[in-house]
Amino acid sequence: MRNYVKYVVLILSGAFCFFISNELLATRPPKIPTENDQDIDFPEEFPEDFDFQKEFFQYVSSGWLPTPFPRQAVLVGLNGSSKIDEVRNMRSAGFVPTTNPLQGNVFFRDRYRAFPDDYFYTVDPFSTEITEEQSLLSPYQSEYSIDYIIQGYIPVYAQFRTGYRESQSVLTSLDTSRSYLTLAGNKKNFTEITTIDVFERRLFFTPRLVIPIYGLYAITEDQSISSVYYLFGAYDMEYVFSIDVHQYAQLADVKQELRYDNGTDVQTIQFKDELSTLNRFRTNLHFGGGIDFSVDNFRLQTELYAGYPNGSILTDASWREFPWGVRFLLGVEF
C-alpha cells in the first residue's frame, strides 16, 4: 500500500513539473536566431524585415561628430564674465597726464599686494574717522543677446548673435615721489594713486561656426530630442556707442594727516562722456564649448568662452582686453 501511494505521489509530481515547465516555456521570450541557427523560423513578433531603429526613430545620429537634422532656433542669451585688461606702462592723450604710466588693474594688484586694507578707505570731509570703504572696482563684462541658429544635414551649423554689451575697466598709476611737511616741520613722503574707471556700452554682432563633437540627434513619431557637446569659433564685431570716464586721485597712506582741498582723501581729476583716442569699432576672435540640449520646441545652451582682441581699445596706445566667462541661452526652435 505504501509503495502504491509513493508511486502515485511520484506520478503526480512529475505531471506537475511537466505542466509548470510547459507554462514557463510558453512565456519565455522568443529566441533570436544566430548565424548557426539559419533553419529556425523567425517568430511573427519579430519579422525578418523588422529594424528597431527605423521603426522607432524617423532620424537618429549619435556618437562622435553627430549630424543634426534640419531646424531653426531663436535663443535669448545672458552672459556674466570677467576680463583682463592688458595695459603696461601706458600713456594716452585721452587722459589727464599722470606722473607714472598707467597700468591695468590686474597688474596693479599683483604688484602692490602689500598695501594695507585701509589704503582704499575714504573719510567724510574734515573727519579723521574711517566711515566707508572705497576699494578699486573690478573689471567685468556682461551682455544680453538674441541668437539665431540654422541647421541642416551637415555636421556643422551657423549661429548668429547680436545684442548689447557693457564693460567696466580700471586703470591705475602709483606715485611715490610726492611729499609734505609734518607739523614738526619734517619732510615726509606719501603715496598717491590715480585711478581711471572706464565704463563702455556697446552693440555687437557675432557670426559663429558650431561643431557638434559628441552626443545624440533623434526624431521619433512623438518628439525630437538632442543632447550634444560642441565647440565653436566666432568673429566678434562691436561698436562703442557710449562711454563714461572717471579719473580721480586718492591718498593711499596718510589719511589721518592730509586732505585734498575738498576735505577728503579722494579728488576727481576729470569726469567726461567721451574719449578722444577711443577706437569705437573693434573685432575679436571668440572660442569656446558647451552643452546644447533640446526637447521638441525647447532649447537650452550653456557654454564657456574666451575672447582674443584683434587690436587696441585706444588709437594712440596699446590697451587690449581679454574677456572670458559663462554664457546661458534659452529659447525655442522650429
WOTA-V564198 format. One record per pair of residues at least 12 apart in sequence whose ideal C-beta (glycine too) atoms are under 10 Angstrom apart, sorted by the first residue. I is the first residue (numbers start at 1). GAP is how many residues later the second one is. Records with the same first field share a line. If there is no record, write none. Layout:
I=GAP + GAP
This chain:
29=14 + 16 + 17
30=12 + 13 + 14 + 15 + 16
31=12
32=14
33=13 + 15
53=165
55=166
56=162 + 164 + 165
57=161 + 162 + 163 + 164
58=160 + 161 + 162 + 163 + 166
59=94 + 158 + 159 + 160 + 161 + 165
60=156 + 157 + 158 + 159 + 160 + 165
61=92 + 94 + 151 + 154 + 155 + 156 + 157 + 158 + 165 + 167
62=152 + 153 + 154 + 155 + 156 + 164 + 165 + 166
63=151 + 152 + 153
64=91 + 148 + 149 + 150 + 151
65=90 + 91 + 146 + 147 + 148 + 149 + 150
66=89 + 146 + 147 + 148 + 149 + 150 + 151 + 152 + 160 + 161 + 162 + 163 + 164
67=84 + 85 + 86 + 87 + 88 + 89 + 90 + 145 + 150
68=81 + 83 + 84 + 85 + 86 + 87 + 88 + 89 + 142 + 144 + 147 + 149 + 158 + 160 + 224
69=82 + 83 + 84 + 148 + 149 + 150 + 155 + 157
70=80 + 81 + 82 + 83 + 84 + 87
71=78 + 79 + 80 + 81 + 86 + 146 + 148 + 153 + 155 + 223 + 226 + 228 + 262 + 263
72=76 + 77 + 78 + 79 + 80 + 85 + 260 + 261 + 262
73=74 + 75 + 76 + 77 + 78 + 84 + 86 + 219 + 221 + 224 + 225 + 226 + 228 + 256 + 258 + 259 + 260 + 261
74=72 + 73 + 74 + 75 + 225 + 255 + 257 + 258 + 259 + 260
75=70 + 71 + 72 + 73 + 74 + 84 + 86 + 224 + 225 + 226 + 253 + 254 + 255 + 256 + 257 + 258
76=68 + 69 + 70 + 71 + 87 + 252 + 253 + 254 + 255 + 256
77=66 + 67 + 68 + 69 + 70 + 84 + 86 + 224 + 226 + 250 + 251 + 252 + 253 + 254
78=64 + 65 + 66 + 67 + 85 + 248 + 249 + 250 + 251 + 252
79=62 + 63 + 64 + 65 + 66 + 82 + 84 + 86 + 224 + 226 + 244 + 246 + 247 + 248 + 249 + 250
80=60 + 61 + 62 + 63 + 245 + 246 + 247 + 248
81=58 + 59 + 60 + 61 + 62 + 86 + 223 + 224 + 225 + 226 + 242 + 243 + 244 + 245 + 246
82=24 + 56 + 57 + 58 + 59 + 60 + 240 + 241 + 242 + 243
83=23 + 55 + 56 + 57 + 58 + 84 + 85 + 86 + 223 + 224 + 226 + 238 + 239 + 240 + 241 + 242
84=20 + 21 + 22 + 23 + 55 + 236 + 237 + 238 + 239 + 240
85=18 + 19 + 20 + 21 + 22 + 23 + 54 + 82 + 83 + 84 + 85 + 86 + 113 + 228 + 234 + 235 + 236 + 237
86=18 + 20 + 21 + 223 + 226 + 227 + 232 + 233 + 234 + 235 + 236
87=14 + 15 + 16 + 17 + 18 + 19 + 20 + 21 + 82 + 83 + 84 + 85 + 109 + 225 + 226 + 227 + 230 + 231 + 232 + 233 + 234
88=13 + 14 + 15 + 16 + 19 + 230 + 231
89=12 + 13 + 14 + 18 + 84 + 228 + 229
90=12 + 13 + 14 + 81 + 83 + 222 + 224 + 226 + 227 + 228 + 229
91=82 + 225 + 226
92=79 + 104 + 183 + 184 + 185 + 186 + 220 + 221 + 222 + 223 + 224 + 225 + 226 + 227
93=182 + 183 + 184 + 221 + 222 + 223 + 224
94=102 + 104 + 151 + 153 + 178 + 180 + 181 + 182 + 183 + 184 + 220 + 221 + 222 + 223
95=76 + 78 + 99 + 101 + 103 + 150 + 152 + 174 + 175 + 180 + 181 + 182 + 219 + 222
96=98 + 100 + 151 + 153 + 173 + 174
97=76 + 97
98=73 + 74 + 75 + 76 + 77 + 94 + 95 + 96 + 98 + 149 + 151 + 171
99=74 + 75 + 76 + 77 + 78 + 79 + 93 + 95
100=72 + 73 + 74 + 75 + 76 + 77 + 94
101=70 + 72 + 216
102=69 + 70 + 71 + 92 + 93 + 94 + 145 + 215 + 217
103=67 + 68 + 69 + 70 + 71
104=35 + 65 + 66 + 67 + 68 + 215 + 216 + 217
105=31 + 32 + 33 + 34 + 63 + 64 + 65 + 66 + 67 + 90 + 91 + 92
106=32 + 33 + 64
107=65
108=28 + 62 + 63 + 64 + 65 + 66 + 85 + 87
109=27 + 29 + 61 + 63
111=61 + 63
112=60 + 62 + 79 + 81 + 140
115=59 + 76 + 78 + 137 + 138
116=136 + 137
117=16 + 18
118=12 + 15 + 134 + 135 + 137 + 138
119=15 + 16 + 17 + 72 + 74 + 131 + 132 + 133 + 134 + 136
120=13 + 14 + 15 + 16 + 73 + 75 + 130 + 132 + 145 + 146
121=12 + 13 + 14 + 129 + 130 + 134 + 144 + 145
122=12 + 13 + 128 + 129 + 133 + 142 + 143 + 144
123=128 + 132 + 133 + 136 + 140 + 141 + 142 + 143
124=139 + 140
125=134 + 135 + 137 + 138 + 139 + 140
126=133 + 137 + 138
127=132 + 136 + 137
128=127 + 128 + 129 + 131
129=127
130=125 + 126 + 135
134=61 + 114 + 116 + 130 + 131 + 132
136=34 + 36 + 57 + 59 + 61 + 114
137=31 + 32 + 33 + 58 + 60 + 62 + 109
138=30 + 32
139=28 + 29 + 30 + 31 + 32 + 58 + 59 + 182 + 183 + 184
140=26 + 27 + 28 + 29 + 30 + 183 + 185
141=24 + 25 + 26 + 27 + 28 + 59 + 61 + 166 + 180 + 181 + 182 + 183 + 184
142=22 + 23 + 24 + 25 + 26 + 181 + 183
143=18 + 20 + 21 + 22 + 23 + 24 + 59 + 61 + 63 + 95 + 180 + 182 + 184
144=19 + 20 + 21 + 22
145=15 + 16 + 17 + 18 + 19 + 20 + 59 + 60 + 61 + 182 + 184
146=14 + 15 + 16 + 17 + 18 + 183 + 185
147=12 + 13 + 14 + 15 + 16 + 59 + 61 + 152 + 154 + 180 + 182 + 183 + 184
148=12 + 13 + 14 + 59 + 183
149=12 + 59 + 61 + 143 + 150 + 152 + 180 + 182 + 184
151=59 + 61 + 66 + 75 + 182
155=56 + 57 + 58
156=53 + 54 + 55 + 56 + 74 + 76
157=51 + 52 + 53 + 54 + 55 + 73 + 75 + 135
158=49 + 50 + 51 + 52
159=47 + 48 + 49 + 50 + 51 + 71 + 73 + 75 + 133 + 142 + 170
160=45 + 46 + 47 + 48 + 74
161=43 + 44 + 45 + 46 + 47 + 73 + 75 + 125 + 166 + 168
162=41 + 42 + 43 + 44 + 45 + 75
163=39 + 40 + 41 + 42 + 43
164=37 + 38 + 39 + 40 + 77
165=35 + 36 + 37 + 38 + 39 + 41 + 71 + 73 + 74 + 75 + 158
166=33 + 34 + 35 + 36 + 76
167=31 + 32 + 33 + 34 + 35 + 71 + 73 + 146 + 154 + 156
168=29 + 30 + 31 + 32 + 76
169=27 + 28 + 29 + 30 + 31 + 76 + 144 + 150 + 152
170=25 + 26 + 27 + 28
171=23 + 24 + 25 + 26 + 27 + 74 + 76 + 148
172=21 + 22 + 23 + 24 + 78
173=19 + 20 + 21 + 22 + 23 + 74 + 76
174=17 + 18 + 19 + 20 + 78
175=15 + 16 + 17 + 18 + 19 + 74 + 77
176=13 + 14 + 15 + 16 + 17 + 76 + 77
177=12 + 13 + 14 + 15
178=12 + 13 + 14 + 73 + 76 + 80
180=74 + 77 + 78
182=72 + 75
183=74
188=66 + 69 + 70
189=64 + 65
190=61 + 62 + 63 + 64 + 65 + 67 + 68
191=59 + 60 + 61 + 62 + 63
192=57 + 58 + 59 + 60 + 61 + 62 + 66 + 68 + 73 + 75
193=55 + 56 + 57 + 58 + 59 + 60 + 73
194=53 + 54 + 55 + 56 + 73 + 75
195=51 + 52 + 53 + 54 + 55 + 71 + 74
196=49 + 50 + 51 + 52 + 73 + 74
197=47 + 48 + 49 + 50 + 51 + 74
198=45 + 46 + 47 + 48 + 49 + 77 + 80 + 115 + 121
199=43 + 44 + 45 + 46 + 47 + 74
200=38 + 40 + 41 + 42 + 43 + 44 + 45 + 75 + 78 + 80 + 113 + 121
201=39 + 40 + 41 + 42 + 43
202=36 + 37 + 38 + 39 + 40 + 41 + 78 + 79 + 80
203=34 + 35 + 36 + 37 + 38 + 39
204=32 + 33 + 34 + 35 + 78 + 80
205=30 + 31 + 32 + 33 + 34
206=28 + 29 + 30 + 31 + 32 + 77 + 78 + 80 + 101
207=27 + 28 + 29 + 30
208=24 + 25 + 26 + 27 + 28 + 78 + 79 + 80 + 97
209=22 + 23 + 24 + 25 + 26
210=18 + 20 + 21 + 22 + 23 + 24 + 79 + 80 + 82 + 91 + 93
211=17 + 19 + 20 + 21 + 22 + 78
212=14 + 16 + 17 + 18 + 19 + 80
213=15 + 16 + 17 + 18 + 76
214=13 + 14 + 15 + 16
215=12 + 13 + 14 + 15 + 76 + 77 + 78
216=12
217=75 + 77
222=74
223=72 + 73 + 74
224=70 + 71 + 72 + 73 + 109
225=68 + 69 + 70 + 71
226=66 + 67 + 68 + 69 + 73 + 107
227=64 + 65 + 66 + 67 + 68
228=62 + 63 + 64 + 65 + 66 + 73
229=60 + 61 + 62 + 63
230=58 + 59 + 60 + 61 + 62 + 71 + 73
231=56 + 57 + 58 + 59 + 72
232=54 + 55 + 56 + 57 + 58 + 71 + 73
233=52 + 53 + 54 + 55
234=50 + 51 + 52 + 53 + 54 + 71 + 73
235=48 + 49 + 50 + 51 + 75
236=46 + 47 + 48 + 49 + 50 + 69 + 71 + 72 + 73 + 74 + 87
237=44 + 45 + 46 + 47 + 73
238=42 + 43 + 44 + 45 + 46
239=41 + 42 + 43
240=35 + 38 + 39 + 40 + 41 + 42 + 73
241=39
242=31 + 32
243=29 + 30 + 31 + 32 + 35 + 37
244=27 + 28 + 29 + 30 + 31
245=25 + 26 + 27 + 28 + 29 + 30 + 33
246=22 + 23 + 24 + 25 + 26
247=21 + 22 + 23 + 24 + 25
248=12 + 18 + 19 + 20 + 21 + 22 + 23
249=16 + 17 + 18 + 19 + 20
250=14 + 15 + 16 + 17
251=13 + 14 + 15 + 16
252=13
275=38 + 39 + 40
276=38 + 39 + 40
277=35 + 36 + 37 + 38 + 39 + 40 + 42
278=35 + 36 + 37
279=32 + 33 + 34 + 35 + 36 + 37 + 40
280=33 + 35
281=30
282=27 + 28 + 29 + 30 + 31 + 38 + 39
283=26 + 27 + 28
284=22 + 23 + 24 + 25 + 26 + 27 + 36 + 37 + 38 + 39
285=21 + 22 + 23 + 24 + 25
286=19 + 20 + 21 + 22 + 37 + 38
287=17 + 18 + 19 + 20 + 21
288=15 + 16 + 17 + 18 + 19 + 36 + 37 + 38 + 39
289=14 + 15 + 16
290=12 + 13 + 14 + 15 + 36 + 37 + 38 + 39
291=12
292=37
294=37 + 38 + 39
295=38
296=36 + 37
297=34 + 35 + 36 + 37
298=32 + 33 + 34 + 35
299=30 + 31 + 32 + 33 + 34
300=28 + 29 + 30 + 31
301=26 + 27 + 28 + 29 + 30
302=24 + 25 + 26 + 27 + 28
303=22 + 23 + 24 + 25 + 26
304=20 + 21 + 22 + 23
305=18 + 19 + 20 + 21 + 22
306=16 + 17 + 18 + 19
307=14 + 15 + 16 + 17 + 18
308=12 + 14 + 15
309=12 + 13 + 14
